[in-house]
């Protein structure tokens, strides 16, 4: 007979741990409890929020899948590069005496072969040997196509080589060298194809993408070329980290106090004989009644906004003054001043100590400002100190130091350098390897927000021409009116 | 064609009769006028004396009634249907030309070549 009242919720979302109370002295405790609806059962403080996000970031394991693609590509290209050399070396090793000597043409072919291989090597290094920036959900079609092409190509060359050269122990060495040279030529052309498909084709802009963040409506427009949906998603995410201001879950549009008043003002009683529970009818009636009622929540919102604005400005003014004053306490010690005044020795500090010395007077103003603008989750004391040290080292003015805190910067500014990467989910109604086309909509989802991307094609431009003779610019004063009758 | 204030204006004029052409609901004459006592006489390209504030013909529609009747660009209009055109505002001139009740306008115009022609004829045939 113990009534347990438990707070439901996931364990990592609530800062109150599961509490089970046993009320032995009141058996009826559970029956007379009034349950308060309208407030959420999950409560979370800001420290928990940061801790949770950090946990989730680091918990994605280092996937080996990330390196399979490049490893495969690397092996294939190594195989392809070794092949011509193998073609040349194998006859020399196996049946050197039977080979017909070939003079100048072979030497010319050797040189050209060597240089072409060098060019292939360098351009492969430049173009393809880069650490991959993203793992795509499906195969990257062009890259797979090219790898299959290279593989088939080299395999067929080996096949022919095996049948025509190794089996009958071909003696015409010049022919073999020419065969190897033709392979290298073809590899160069495949690389050209790879360059065009992977790097060049998507450079010419063809579509305009509108990216909107679902939580606060921040939006941007980008121009992209012909890409598949997954590649366009990677492209958008690259730009997202630079262009969009960081997502702050603590900033909401309408404060809860105003929103909650609207919906919980009415209770609906149905006085019908038949007690069919028409829930949609009820909610509609509530909404209609709420709309008709003359409420002043817009007023409250307006004044609340104005008040908040004023508060932020006041705190900002205090912060700016505090920082300016703090910066006047230290100055850079120049080399020649070091030994100038032995009578008044000044304590020489390194940047870290200097930062700690001047942090104290501005700490309070900084903390208050961050709390008012709800940025305190993004800046810890340690990070502020590090930034201050950085600014002092590079002779920055107080304004430059404050730039980081006065405006919410792009998401990139707040990233920790972890090698684990960010997990994004691509949500789309079309298969993600299909190309972009008009009217396509896909979204990129993260844990607590998503980016919705809409595709529109760029308009076709019809450019006309009109020639103006530079001598035709003539003007007269117009004070005479002329009427036609 | 300059005038001396206080003295009557003398000029050699030509009579031109223009039949108005009915175009839709408008009656048009087929030329444009410029000038008037409320306009800037210095802008007039056709006047000899740049202080002349008379009404001048500035444009002729090719093939229109005015051209057919013999009006030429640069002519100065002295009278329209008996109304004087040497001391009128631009708008008054326009009104006298575009009266809806009349379908014929009789103009007295003057131009430089008329004077020359008269001088030539005078010179060649000296009057006694």
Interface residues (C-beta under 8 A of the other chain):
Chain A: X476 X477 X479 X480 X481 X482 X483 X484 X485
Chain B: X28 X29 X31 X32 X33 X34 X35 X39 X40 X43 X44 X58 X59 X61 X90 X94 X97 X98
